[in-house]
Amino acid sequence: MFKTLFEDFNPENSPIIWLFVAFVLAFYIAYQSFPTILYVAKQRHLMDEPDGRSVHASKTPTLGGIGIFLSLIVVMTLVGAFLNTKVLLLVMGGLTILFFLGLKDDLTVLSATKKFAGQILASGLLIIFTDTRIIGFSTILDIDVLPYWISIGFTLFVYVLIINAYNLIDGVDGLAGTFALVVSGIFVYFFVNASDLSLATIAIALCGALIAFLRLNFSNTNKIFMGDTGSLIVGFLLAFFTISFINMAQSDEQSIYYRDAPALAFALLFYPLADTLRIFFIRIFVHKSSPFKADQNHLHHRFIGIGFSHIKTTLTIVTINLIIILIAFSLTHLILNLQIFLLLIYGSLLYLLPFILRKLTKN
C-alpha cells in the first residue's frame, strides 16, 4: 500500500500543502534540538567570550548553527525521494562541508585559508554538477554572455562574496537570522512561481529553522548565537538561492526577470554586500589595515553606537532592505545599468537616513 502511495504521490499537485509541511517539520526539528544544544554548550563551556569588539557583555553559546543544520538535513533527506534528488544531494554535501568547517571554527580556530578553500569546494560542487551559474552580465557594461570558464570563476567569486558578506553582518541579536528569514521568504515566492519545488522546499525549510532559532537569539535568558557554523551554511544557501534565481531568469528569455535579475538579486542582498564594500574601504583606505581585520565599523555597530537597541537595529536594517527591494521591483521598466546605478544611490541614502534624522532631532 505504501509503495503504491509513494509511487502515485506528486508534491507538485499540492505545492502549498507540501511547503507548509516542510516548513512545520523544519521548525519542529530545530525547536526541539535547541534546548539540548544549549544544555551541552553550557555544560561544556562552549561559549562566546566577549572581547573589545563585542556588543555583548556576557558569555553566550555559539552553536545555534547545529540546530539549523540538523533541521535542513532531515527535511531534505525526507523529501529527497519526491523532488530533484541530484540538487538536494549536492546542496546537502555543500552544507555538510561548511557545517564542519564552521563547527571547528566555533570550537577552536580555523584559518581564513581553510575557510575559503571549503567555501570554494562546496560552491564548486553545485556550480559544476548542476550547471547552476551566472551565464552573463545581462548587458551590464555591455557584456551579455560570459565564456564558460569565466562564468564558473565569476560564479565562484559571487558565492564566496555572499557567504562572507553574510557572515560579517552577524553582529547583533537577530540581524543575521531575520535578514535571512525575509530574503528566503522572497525566494520561496520566486521559486514557486518558477515551478521549482525543490528550491522552494529548501528555502521554506530554512525559514522554519530560522524562526525557531530567532526565538532564542532574541531571548534574554536562554540566548544562543548562530556562530560560524550557522552563518556559513545560511550564507551558502542565500548564495545558492541568488545564483539559482539569476540562472533561471537568464536561461529563459520569456522570464519577466530576464534582464532585471542581477539588479533584483543585488537589491535582495543590498545590506550585507554594501556593508562589506563599505567596511573594506574603511579598513584599507582609512585605517590602512587588512580588510579582514575585525573592528566595530559595521553599520549595525554604528546603530548601536547612536543608542539603538539590538531589536531596533535589526528591525531598522531589515525594514530599509525591504524598502530597497520594493523600489528595485518598481524600477524594472528601466534599463539594467540605470537600475543598478539608482540602487546604489537610493540604497545608500536610505541607510544614511536614520543617522541624519537622529542628528536633526538632537539639534
N, C-alpha and C positions, 0 to 999 in steps of 0.2 A: 504493500500500500504506500509506504513512504517513498519507495523508489519511483513509483508512478507519479506521486505527488510532486517530487522534486524534478522529474523529467518534464512535467507539464507546466511547472511554475515559471513564470516570466515576470520579473520585477518591473519591467517596462510597462506592463499592463496596469500597474497600480503604483506609480512612482512616488506619489505623496505619502502613501501609507508606508512604502519601503523606506523612504528617507526619514520619516517620523520614527520608525522602529530603530533605524541605525543611530539616530540622534539620542533616543532614550537609552539604548544599550550602551553607547559610549559614555553618556553622563553617569549612568548607574555604576559602571565598572570603575570609572575614575573616582566617583563619590565614595565608593566602598573601599577603594585602595588607599586614599589619602590618610585616614586615621592610623593605619598600620605604618605607612611611610613616616608620618610624624613621630610616632612612638619610637621606631627604630632610630630615626635621626637624633632624637633627644637622648636615647639611651646610649648611643654610640658617639655622642657629641659631634655629629656631622653637621656643624653649624657654620653660618657665615659670620666671620669676625668683623665687627665694624672697624673701619680704618679712616684715614684722613679724608677720603673722597666719598665715604658712605653717608647716605642721608638717613640711616637708621642708627639707633643708639644701643640696641640690644642684639644678642646673638639670635640668629634665625635659621631654621632648617632650610637647606637649598636644593632639596631633591624632589621638587614638585614635578619635574620633567618625567620622573619614573611613572607616576600615575597617568600622565598624558600619553606616554609611550605605550603602556600596557593597554590602555583603553583603545588606542588606534589599532594596535596589532591584533587584538582579539576581534574587533569589529571587522577588519579587513580579512582576517582568516575565515570568519564565519560566512561572510558574504562573497568570498572569492569564487566559490563554485558557480555563482549565478551571474557574475559580471566579467569584466575583462581581466582574466587571470594573469596574463603577462604583465600588464601595467601594475596591478596590485602587488605582485611578487617583487617587481623591481623597486616599487616605492617602499615596500617593507624592507628590502635589502638595504636601500639607501638610509632609511630611518634607523636600522639596526647599527650600521656603521657609525652614524653620527651620535646615536644614543650612547654607545660605549666610549666614544671619544669624549663626549660631554660629561659622562659619569666619572671618567678618570680625571678630568679637569676639575670637577666639583670636589672630588675626594682628595686629590693630590694637586699636581700642577702638570699641565700639558703645554708643550712648546707651541708657538704660533705656527711653526713649520708643519708639525704633525696635524694641527687643526686644518690648515689649508689643504694638506695632502688628502685628508679624509673627506673634506668637502668636495674636492675635485673628483675623487674616486666615486663618491655617492652620486654626484651630479652627472658624471660621465656615463655611468651605467644607464641612467634614464635617457640621456641625450642620444647615445649611440644605439641602444637596443630598442627604443621606441620611436626613434627619429623625431622626437618632440624637441624642436629647436626654433630659434628665431630665424626665419627664412631670409629676411631682408630688413631694410630700414624704412620700408613703405614710403619711399621718396624723400626721407629726411636727408638733407644735404645732397639731394639729387641722386641718392643711392637707393635702388629698389631691391634687387636680388643680390645676395652675397654668395660667393663661391662656397662650396660645401664645407671645406675645412675651416675657412674663415668663419662661416656660420657656426660651426661647432665651437671654435675657440671663443667667439663672442658670447655665445650662449653660456659657456662655462664661466666666463667673466661675470655675466649677469647673475648667475646662481651664487657665486662667491660674494658678489657685492650685496645682494639682497640678504643672504644669510647673516653676514657680518653687520650690515646696517641694522637689521632687526635685533641682533644680539646687543648692539650698543644702546638701544632705547630701553632696555630692561633695567631701569634705574630708580623708579618709584613704584609704589604699590599700585598694581592693577593696570599700568600703562601697556606693557607688552601684551598681556593677556586680553585686555579689552580691545586694543588695536587689532590684534589678530582675529578676535571674535567677529568684529564688524566686517573686516575685509573678507574673511572666509565666508560669512553670510552672503556677501555680494557675489562671491564666486559660485556659491550654490545656485544662485539665480541665473548666472551666466551659463553654467554647465547644464542645468535643467533645460534652459531654452535651446541649448545646442544638442540636446538629447544624448548627452554623455553621462549616463547614470553612474558609471564607475567613479569619475572625478567628483560628481556631486555627492556621492556617498562618503568619499574621503573627506571632503570639505565639511559636510554636516556632522560627521563623526568628530572632527576637530572642534567644531562649535560646541558639541556636547561635553567633550573633555575639558575645554577651556572654561565653560560655565561652572563646572564642578571645582576647577582649580581656583577660579576667582573668588569663590565663596570663602576660601581660606586665605588667599592672597590679600584680601581686604580686611581680614579678621584682626582684631587687636589681641586676642588671647591664644589662638592656635594658628598664627601666621606661618606661611610657608612660601619660599621663593621658587621661581621656575628654575633657576640655576642655568648653567651652560647646557646641562642635559636637556632641559626644555627648550631653551632659546635656539639651540642648533636644529632640533627636529622641527620645531614650529616654523623657524625661518626657512628651512629647507622646503617644507610644504608650501609656504607662501610663494617661494621662488618657483616651485613646480606648477602651482596654480597659475601664476602670472605668465610663465612661458607657454603653458598649455593654452591659455586664453589667446595669447598673441599668435601662436601657431595655428589654432583653429581659424582665427579671423583671416590670417594671411593665406591660408590654404584654400579658402572658399571666396571667390570673387563676389558671390551673392550675399555674403555675410554683411549685416548692417554695420559691423565694426571693421570691415576690410581695410580701410585706410586710417581708421582712428585708433586702432588697438594700442599702439605704442603710447599715445598721449593718455589714453584712459588707464593703462597699466601704471604709468608714471603718477597719475593723479591718485590712484588707489594706494600707492606706497610713498606718497609725497613726503610725509613726515620723516620716516627713517632715512630715506635717500637724501633729502635736503639737509637734514641734521648731520648726517655723516659727511657730506660735502663741506658743510659749514665748519664742523669740528676739525676736519683735516686741514682746511685753510688756516684756521686759527693756530693749530699746533705747528704747522710747517712755516708759515709766513709771519706770524705774530710772535709766537714763543720760540721759534727756531729749534723745535724739538722733533722727536719722532712722531709721525702721525698715529702710531699705535700706543703712545704713552697715555695711560689713563689720567683723567682730570675731571673737574666739575664744570666744564664749559658747555655741556649739552643743554639744549633748550629746556628740557624738563628740570635741570638743575637751576636754570635761571628763573623759572616759575616758582620753584621752592624758595629761591633767594628773595623774591619780592613779596613773600608772605602767603603764597598759595599752599593749601594742604595737598596731601598726596591725591586724595579723591578729586579735588578741584582741578589739580594739574592734569590728571588723567582725563577727566570729562572735557576740559577745555581743549586739550590737544586732539582728542578723538573727534569732538564736535567740529573743530576747524577743519580737520581732514575730511569729514563728511561733507562739509560745505564745499570744499575744493572739488570733491568728486562730483557733486551735483552741478557745479559750474562747468566742469570739464564735459559732462554729458550734454549740457546745454549749448556747447560751442562746437559740436561735431560737424556743423554745416560749414565751418571754416577749413581752410587748407591745413594739413597736419603741422607744417613748420610754424604757422601762426598759432595754432593751438598750444604747442609746447612753449613757445615764446611767452604767450599770455599766461600760461600756467605758472611759469617761473616768477612772473611779476605778481599776479594776484595771490599765489600761494605764499610767497614771502611776505607780502603786505598783511595778509590775514594773520600770520603768526607773529607779526610785529604789533598788531593792533592791541592785544591785551596790555603790553608794556606801555604803549602810548597812552591808553586810557588810564592806566594806573598812575602814570606821571601827571596827567592832567588833573585827576581827582585830588592829587596831593598838593598841587599848586593853588 
